[in-house]
Amino acid sequence: MPCPRRWWIVCWPTARSAAWPRSWRFRPPPSRSPAAPDAAALASYFDDNKVRYEKPEYRTVSWVQIAPDSIAATIEVPEEEVRAAYDERADQFAVPERRAVQQILFEAEEPARAAHARITSGEDFAAVALDATGTEASALDLGLLRRGDLPAGTADAVFGVGVDGVTAPVESPFGWHVFRVTAIQPGTTTSFDDARQRIRDEIARDRALDRVYEGANALEDALAGGATLEEAARTMDLPLQSVSGIARSGATKAGDDAEGLPGGRFLQIAFETAQGQLSALGESNNGGFFILRVDGVEAPRTPPIDEVRDQVLTDWRNERRLEIAEERADALAEKARSGTSLADLAAAEGMPSAVLPAITRSGRDLTEGLPGALPATLFGIGEVGGVAVVSDDTQAVVVRLLRIEPVDTAAQDQVRASIQEQIAQGTETDVIELLIADLRGRFGVEVNRDDVVRLYEMAQ
């Protein structure tokens, strides 16, 4: 375990930054802000950083999508069919009663009956358990149980008493039990009226999935026969959708994420398809399919400085502020190395300062808002009293090492044990993942996502 170190800090933020706690924010006075650059300096900065302002390739894309949800909305499911499905799956709509149960377990009948007599005469259940079997109160709880969760032959007894009821001794393959019911969670059943819409939607979606494949084949046939994307969409009564100016990342020129895209490999296919061409059939996220056409391609470009002048000026000022902050931090550090207190220097400059808690080399306990490189810088200081400067994109910080706290050998052993446990767990996870991958490869496992979603929804 690394030695924690305590230190003074003086910060010089280059601009107002949300990363700093409000009480520590400091805005340099106007006289210390960088003067605006002349046109030549700004142009030179832009030339040196052109890659930062490059615009990506944008494409305009049209597509036709066959979605199971849209088809399902048009499918009529007779009421009697919904009712029959509900009756067939009645157990899926019933949540059984559960009971919070405590247990005292005995090897023989006689001590179980003796304990039961003591409890029914008024003695405390937990006290009798401790006296008769040595079982602590914390080990008595079995949790919320359904009938099927209980040992064989004991369910009738447990479900035959009320809250705070104690069963007579009852035998199972594990021995003799005395149970106490501490709470009852009644069972519930979703009525047909409440389940109707869900069942109808599931039946319609199952049928829609079959029609999706039929529709996808029909769409491909229409396009192969010479129809345009617009003509195929009209013939099949499908909407023709489009997006203008979309980047490979899915962002629009305005910087927002494009909405309503089919998902899946849509963007990848859109940027692999030549302008004016139709793509192959692609699969969307919702189990449907799409075919797209690239209507326009705007090549990546570096805009002229006039187009991005405000952003260039902002970036130049931020970098210059950081340079000023680092210069001032270096000057403060030199004064501190000469013996001046950092607290006094900070007060004179009108800057925040603080004595912060000790940190370890890992930096996990670093105060939020400070440069991430600060722990490495601090542990690079050789002696108590040493001073250093560290910065990030928003601030420069001066630190002085106040004290080194020796490593805790006992804690070091705990850390070692924790690391060993993490390695063991990681190895176990890797082995399981390799086994699953091998099984998938040998047996060709397929996942029916619709069934998984349906089972999840029914479990809610």
Legacy VTK file of the C-alpha trace (Angstrom):
# vtk DataFile Version 3.0
C-alpha trace
ASCII
DATASET POLYDATA
POINTS 460 float
0.000 0.000 0.000
1.621 3.328 -1.022
2.477 5.923 1.569
-0.160 8.650 1.727
1.150 12.205 1.486
-0.224 15.475 2.798
0.307 18.719 0.936
-0.550 22.361 0.510
-2.164 23.413 -2.705
-2.465 26.721 -4.509
-4.524 26.636 -7.691
-4.533 29.063 -10.576
-7.512 28.243 -12.835
-7.186 29.458 -16.390
-10.935 30.079 -16.664
-14.093 29.448 -14.699
-14.349 25.678 -14.549
-17.209 23.513 -13.307
-14.623 20.958 -12.204
-13.698 23.172 -9.271
-15.895 23.385 -6.190
-17.638 26.743 -6.242
-15.761 28.096 -3.203
-12.454 27.508 -4.992
-13.204 29.170 -8.280
-11.003 32.082 -9.211
-11.351 34.311 -12.212
-8.163 36.212 -13.042
-8.647 39.967 -13.140
-9.063 41.496 -16.617
-5.549 42.907 -16.614
-4.180 39.358 -16.435
-6.334 37.942 -19.252
-4.564 37.497 -22.598
-4.950 40.296 -25.100
-6.718 39.410 -28.332
-4.268 38.178 -31.019
-3.768 40.075 -34.236
-4.960 38.540 -37.497
-1.531 37.099 -38.360
-1.149 35.373 -34.966
-4.637 33.890 -35.151
-4.055 32.682 -38.727
-0.780 31.075 -37.655
-2.514 29.317 -34.754
-5.231 28.073 -37.109
-2.644 26.715 -39.573
-0.868 24.830 -36.779
-4.128 23.271 -35.531
-6.152 22.732 -38.704
-6.832 19.109 -37.892
-8.871 20.265 -34.875
-11.361 22.071 -37.127
-11.760 19.507 -39.892
-15.343 18.732 -40.873
-16.089 15.025 -41.351
-17.657 13.447 -44.395
-21.422 13.975 -44.453
-23.950 11.936 -46.399
-27.576 12.329 -47.374
-29.332 8.971 -47.204
-32.828 7.692 -48.060
-34.163 4.325 -46.968
-37.174 2.052 -46.790
-37.625 0.038 -43.625
-39.810 -2.979 -42.926
-40.349 -2.965 -39.166
-42.230 -5.672 -37.233
-43.772 -3.118 -34.880
-45.370 -1.250 -37.787
-46.711 -4.461 -39.290
-47.938 -5.705 -35.906
-50.054 -2.566 -35.502
-52.051 -3.571 -38.587
-52.687 -7.180 -37.551
-56.051 -8.032 -36.046
-56.060 -10.717 -33.325
-59.515 -12.146 -32.472
-60.634 -11.830 -28.853
-61.185 -15.576 -28.486
-57.617 -16.228 -29.566
-56.296 -13.802 -26.952
-58.459 -15.501 -24.298
-57.194 -18.946 -25.296
-53.571 -17.764 -25.037
-54.266 -16.311 -21.591
-55.759 -19.586 -20.386
-52.833 -21.594 -21.741
-50.333 -19.334 -19.990
-52.270 -18.795 -16.776
-49.285 -19.746 -14.634
-47.259 -16.923 -16.217
-49.756 -14.339 -14.981
-49.905 -15.643 -11.401
-47.426 -14.575 -8.704
-47.597 -17.156 -5.894
-47.885 -16.262 -2.225
-44.531 -15.952 -0.475
-43.718 -16.070 3.214
-40.831 -14.763 5.280
-39.711 -17.793 7.255
-37.377 -18.519 10.173
-36.222 -22.029 10.981
-34.680 -24.058 13.815
-33.296 -27.350 12.500
-32.840 -30.438 14.661
-31.391 -33.864 13.951
-34.057 -35.684 16.000
-37.742 -35.331 16.791
-37.547 -35.192 20.598
-35.414 -32.015 20.955
-37.541 -30.386 18.233
-40.726 -31.046 20.202
-39.100 -29.804 23.415
-38.096 -26.566 21.731
-41.560 -26.172 20.209
-43.142 -26.553 23.644
-40.887 -23.817 25.064
-41.780 -21.440 22.225
-45.537 -22.046 22.470
-45.316 -21.459 26.219
-44.035 -17.928 25.554
-40.247 -18.117 25.223
-38.542 -16.133 22.467
-37.995 -18.071 19.218
-34.427 -16.811 18.726
-33.487 -17.420 22.376
-34.722 -21.003 22.211
-32.803 -21.555 18.961
-29.570 -20.300 20.499
-30.028 -22.376 23.668
-31.121 -25.583 21.946
-28.879 -25.599 18.855
-26.343 -22.790 19.246
-27.744 -21.071 16.154
-27.414 -17.276 16.169
-30.497 -15.168 15.377
-28.926 -13.942 12.119
-28.783 -17.538 10.823
-32.475 -18.282 11.382
-33.914 -16.320 8.437
-34.596 -18.232 5.232
-35.992 -15.200 3.383
-39.175 -14.919 1.309
-40.131 -18.403 0.136
-42.744 -19.935 -2.137
-44.162 -23.393 -1.495
-41.713 -24.947 -3.896
-38.727 -23.324 -2.162
-39.293 -25.244 1.091
-37.862 -28.681 1.919
-40.013 -31.629 0.847
-42.885 -32.302 3.201
-42.823 -28.945 5.013
-44.815 -26.573 2.757
-48.263 -27.419 4.168
-47.088 -26.717 7.703
-45.501 -23.359 6.831
-48.446 -22.212 4.713
-50.923 -23.412 7.310
-50.091 -20.791 9.980
-50.528 -17.028 10.073
-48.073 -14.194 10.707
-45.962 -14.912 13.841
-47.304 -18.460 13.771
-44.962 -21.313 14.762
-45.358 -24.754 13.193
-45.269 -28.010 15.059
-42.101 -29.996 14.374
-42.157 -31.328 10.822
-39.735 -33.757 9.218
-37.888 -33.410 5.903
-34.879 -35.186 4.380
-32.710 -32.637 6.220
-34.046 -33.360 9.707
-36.740 -31.933 11.967
-37.828 -28.310 11.502
-39.635 -25.793 13.652
-40.672 -22.864 11.442
-41.879 -19.365 12.299
-43.661 -17.162 9.734
-42.741 -13.494 10.225
-44.504 -11.970 7.208
-46.831 -12.947 4.377
-46.680 -11.541 0.856
-50.024 -12.426 -0.771
-50.060 -13.936 -4.220
-51.408 -11.920 -7.124
-52.896 -12.769 -10.505
-52.892 -10.493 -13.529
-56.471 -10.416 -14.784
-57.373 -11.101 -18.387
-58.378 -7.458 -18.857
-54.963 -6.307 -17.646
-53.101 -8.887 -19.714
-55.202 -8.605 -22.884
-53.177 -5.896 -24.646
-49.833 -7.494 -23.850
-50.962 -10.894 -25.185
-52.493 -9.308 -28.291
-49.254 -7.424 -28.971
-47.155 -10.572 -28.553
-49.318 -12.608 -30.923
-49.336 -9.766 -33.465
-45.567 -9.338 -33.231
-44.957 -13.060 -33.737
-47.029 -12.931 -36.915
-45.396 -9.661 -37.945
-41.954 -11.277 -37.782
-43.092 -13.808 -40.376
-44.426 -11.025 -42.604
-41.194 -9.052 -42.220
-39.258 -11.711 -44.111
-41.955 -11.840 -46.778
-41.843 -8.040 -47.084
-38.059 -7.973 -47.259
-38.100 -10.485 -50.110
-40.803 -8.507 -51.915
-38.807 -5.284 -51.535
-35.675 -6.887 -52.945
-37.658 -8.360 -55.841
-39.229 -4.999 -56.679
-35.856 -3.223 -56.727
-34.252 -6.037 -58.697
-37.056 -5.663 -61.249
-36.064 -2.057 -61.914
-38.274 -0.097 -59.522
-36.787 2.935 -57.824
-36.728 3.143 -54.043
-39.625 5.608 -54.223
-41.675 3.328 -56.459
-41.038 0.275 -54.290
-42.060 2.232 -51.197
-45.333 3.341 -52.796
-46.129 -0.146 -54.099
-45.612 -1.712 -50.680
-47.237 1.171 -48.809
-44.044 1.858 -46.851
-42.723 5.309 -45.869
-39.629 6.590 -47.632
-37.411 8.150 -44.992
-34.309 10.277 -45.348
-31.662 12.142 -43.392
-29.548 14.980 -44.715
-25.981 15.687 -43.699
-25.178 12.829 -41.337
-21.665 11.888 -40.258
-20.294 8.400 -39.748
-20.751 8.903 -35.992
-24.489 9.493 -36.437
-24.230 13.218 -35.714
-25.792 15.841 -37.958
-24.149 19.055 -39.071
-25.854 20.794 -36.154
-24.032 18.446 -33.772
-27.150 16.546 -32.678
-27.564 12.786 -32.971
-29.791 11.864 -35.880
-33.121 10.381 -34.789
-35.237 7.619 -36.292
-32.413 5.612 -37.836
-32.996 1.853 -38.176
-29.951 1.005 -36.087
-27.930 -2.142 -36.587
-25.231 -1.591 -39.237
-27.163 1.250 -40.892
-24.425 3.882 -40.575
-21.675 1.492 -41.578
-23.604 0.408 -44.659
-24.462 4.040 -45.494
-20.771 4.934 -45.581
-19.792 1.809 -47.539
-22.358 2.375 -50.305
-21.387 4.514 -53.300
-23.307 7.662 -54.127
-26.453 6.979 -56.139
-26.348 3.273 -55.340
-28.694 1.020 -53.372
-27.340 -1.035 -50.505
-27.871 -4.712 -49.864
-30.582 -5.680 -47.396
-29.592 -4.670 -43.875
-31.020 -5.771 -40.524
-32.271 -3.174 -38.045
-32.251 -3.345 -34.255
-35.935 -4.235 -33.902
-35.890 -7.394 -35.992
-36.752 -5.609 -39.226
-34.877 -4.898 -42.452
-33.950 -1.878 -44.558
-32.500 -0.949 -47.922
-30.875 2.462 -48.283
-29.664 4.714 -51.070
-26.897 7.292 -50.784
-28.238 10.495 -52.357
-25.296 12.766 -51.697
-21.748 12.794 -50.343
-20.018 15.837 -48.893
-16.307 15.088 -48.651
-14.406 15.895 -45.446
-12.866 19.349 -45.555
-10.996 21.932 -43.564
-13.134 25.080 -43.448
-11.592 28.510 -44.002
-10.714 30.408 -40.854
-13.584 32.854 -41.332
-16.066 29.998 -40.965
-14.702 28.913 -37.574
-13.108 32.145 -36.354
-15.034 32.280 -33.070
-13.999 28.735 -32.123
-10.388 29.351 -33.136
-10.286 32.526 -31.034
-11.770 30.717 -28.029
-9.235 27.897 -28.322
-6.346 30.357 -28.691
-7.422 32.287 -25.593
-7.819 29.087 -23.529
-4.344 27.899 -24.476
-2.853 31.316 -23.785
-4.616 31.433 -20.403
-3.066 28.092 -19.553
0.352 29.329 -20.577
-0.104 32.399 -18.343
-1.325 30.192 -15.501
1.685 27.904 -15.805
4.072 30.860 -15.922
2.519 32.337 -12.775
2.491 28.945 -11.078
6.201 28.522 -11.845
6.894 31.968 -10.379
4.935 31.139 -7.211
6.739 27.826 -6.919
10.106 29.586 -7.030
9.045 31.916 -4.216
7.769 28.938 -2.232
11.104 27.134 -2.666
12.758 30.208 -1.220
10.799 29.688 1.970
7.622 31.730 1.509
4.436 30.051 2.733
2.096 28.945 -0.013
-0.833 30.163 2.067
0.700 33.637 2.232
1.465 33.630 -1.494
-2.086 32.585 -2.294
-3.554 35.282 -0.036
-1.391 37.936 -1.639
-2.472 36.849 -5.130
-6.137 36.451 -4.208
-6.091 32.766 -5.089
-7.572 29.768 -3.265
-5.409 27.445 -1.166
-6.025 24.483 1.098
-4.454 21.683 3.086
-5.962 18.553 1.592
-6.197 15.011 2.951
-3.384 12.546 2.386
-3.503 10.672 -0.907
-1.952 7.442 -2.130
-0.016 6.875 -5.317
-3.070 5.415 -7.046
-4.908 8.749 -6.736
-8.228 7.060 -5.928
-8.683 9.395 -2.973
-7.738 12.551 -4.900
-10.089 15.465 -4.290
-12.427 15.965 -7.232
-11.499 18.722 -9.643
-7.709 18.506 -9.262
-5.371 17.499 -12.123
-5.220 13.747 -12.592
-1.412 13.872 -12.812
-1.132 15.368 -9.325
-0.495 12.076 -7.440
2.412 11.163 -9.744
3.820 14.691 -9.358
3.450 14.583 -5.575
5.184 11.198 -5.284
7.977 12.554 -7.455
8.869 15.088 -4.742
11.854 13.652 -2.899
11.690 15.382 0.487
9.161 16.933 2.828
8.897 20.646 2.013
9.502 20.094 -1.686
7.418 22.133 -4.167
6.170 21.217 -7.624
3.785 22.462 -10.324
1.222 20.312 -12.150
-1.417 21.358 -14.687
-4.183 20.052 -16.925
-6.271 21.667 -19.655
-7.947 24.137 -17.288
-5.585 24.988 -14.427
-2.104 25.040 -12.960
-1.545 23.889 -9.369
1.369 24.460 -6.998
1.863 21.823 -4.300
4.140 21.484 -1.292
4.704 18.147 0.427
3.961 18.517 4.152
4.282 14.999 5.474
4.857 11.400 4.417
2.823 8.834 6.308
4.562 5.411 6.477
2.892 2.448 4.869
0.559 0.406 7.089
1.922 -3.149 6.901
-1.352 -4.651 8.167
-3.268 -2.778 5.497
-0.673 -3.906 2.959
-1.519 -7.537 3.730
-5.211 -6.751 3.264
-4.503 -5.093 -0.082
-2.462 -8.101 -1.198
-5.285 -10.457 -0.228
-7.797 -8.263 -2.054
-5.671 -8.253 -5.201
-5.290 -12.034 -5.059
-9.056 -12.402 -4.764
-9.636 -10.063 -7.728
-7.151 -12.027 -9.851
-8.841 -15.301 -8.923
-12.286 -13.917 -9.780
-10.994 -12.514 -13.064
-9.426 -15.853 -13.994
-12.666 -17.663 -13.172
-14.632 -15.230 -15.361
-12.168 -15.663 -18.241
-12.421 -19.464 -18.045
-16.236 -19.318 -18.094
-16.236 -16.929 -21.078
-13.809 -19.184 -22.975
-15.980 -22.218 -22.228
-19.118 -20.408 -23.439
-17.328 -19.264 -26.598
-16.186 -22.835 -27.266
-19.702 -24.217 -26.761
-21.173 -21.557 -29.062
-18.633 -22.440 -31.737
-19.239 -26.179 -31.527
-23.013 -26.211 -31.212
-24.029 -23.059 -33.098
-26.022 -21.442 -30.311
-28.561 -18.854 -31.466
-30.384 -16.356 -29.258
-34.001 -15.504 -30.006
-34.016 -11.948 -28.694
-37.772 -11.595 -29.002
-38.318 -14.571 -26.695
-35.797 -13.190 -24.222
-37.551 -9.812 -24.166
-40.942 -11.484 -23.815
-39.779 -13.588 -20.840
-38.261 -10.517 -19.217
-41.488 -8.527 -19.620
-43.547 -11.352 -18.119
-41.189 -11.500 -15.127
-41.768 -7.837 -14.318
LINES 1 461
460 0 1 2 3 4 5 6 7 8 9 10 11 12 13 14 15 16 17 18 19 20 21 22 23 24 25 26 27 28 29 30 31 32 33 34 35 36 37 38 39 40 41 42 43 44 45 46 47 48 49 50 51 52 53 54 55 56 57 58 59 60 61 62 63 64 65 66 67 68 69 70 71 72 73 74 75 76 77 78 79 80 81 82 83 84 85 86 87 88 89 90 91 92 93 94 95 96 97 98 99 100 101 102 103 104 105 106 107 108 109 110 111 112 113 114 115 116 117 118 119 120 121 122 123 124 125 126 127 128 129 130 131 132 133 134 135 136 137 138 139 140 141 142 143 144 145 146 147 148 149 150 151 152 153 154 155 156 157 158 159 160 161 162 163 164 165 166 167 168 169 170 171 172 173 174 175 176 177 178 179 180 181 182 183 184 185 186 187 188 189 190 191 192 193 194 195 196 197 198 199 200 201 202 203 204 205 206 207 208 209 210 211 212 213 214 215 216 217 218 219 220 221 222 223 224 225 226 227 228 229 230 231 232 233 234 235 236 237 238 239 240 241 242 243 244 245 246 247 248 249 250 251 252 253 254 255 256 257 258 259 260 261 262 263 264 265 266 267 268 269 270 271 272 273 274 275 276 277 278 279 280 281 282 283 284 285 286 287 288 289 290 291 292 293 294 295 296 297 298 299 300 301 302 303 304 305 306 307 308 309 310 311 312 313 314 315 316 317 318 319 320 321 322 323 324 325 326 327 328 329 330 331 332 333 334 335 336 337 338 339 340 341 342 343 344 345 346 347 348 349 350 351 352 353 354 355 356 357 358 359 360 361 362 363 364 365 366 367 368 369 370 371 372 373 374 375 376 377 378 379 380 381 382 383 384 385 386 387 388 389 390 391 392 393 394 395 396 397 398 399 400 401 402 403 404 405 406 407 408 409 410 411 412 413 414 415 416 417 418 419 420 421 422 423 424 425 426 427 428 429 430 431 432 433 434 435 436 437 438 439 440 441 442 443 444 445 446 447 448 449 450 451 452 453 454 455 456 457 458 459
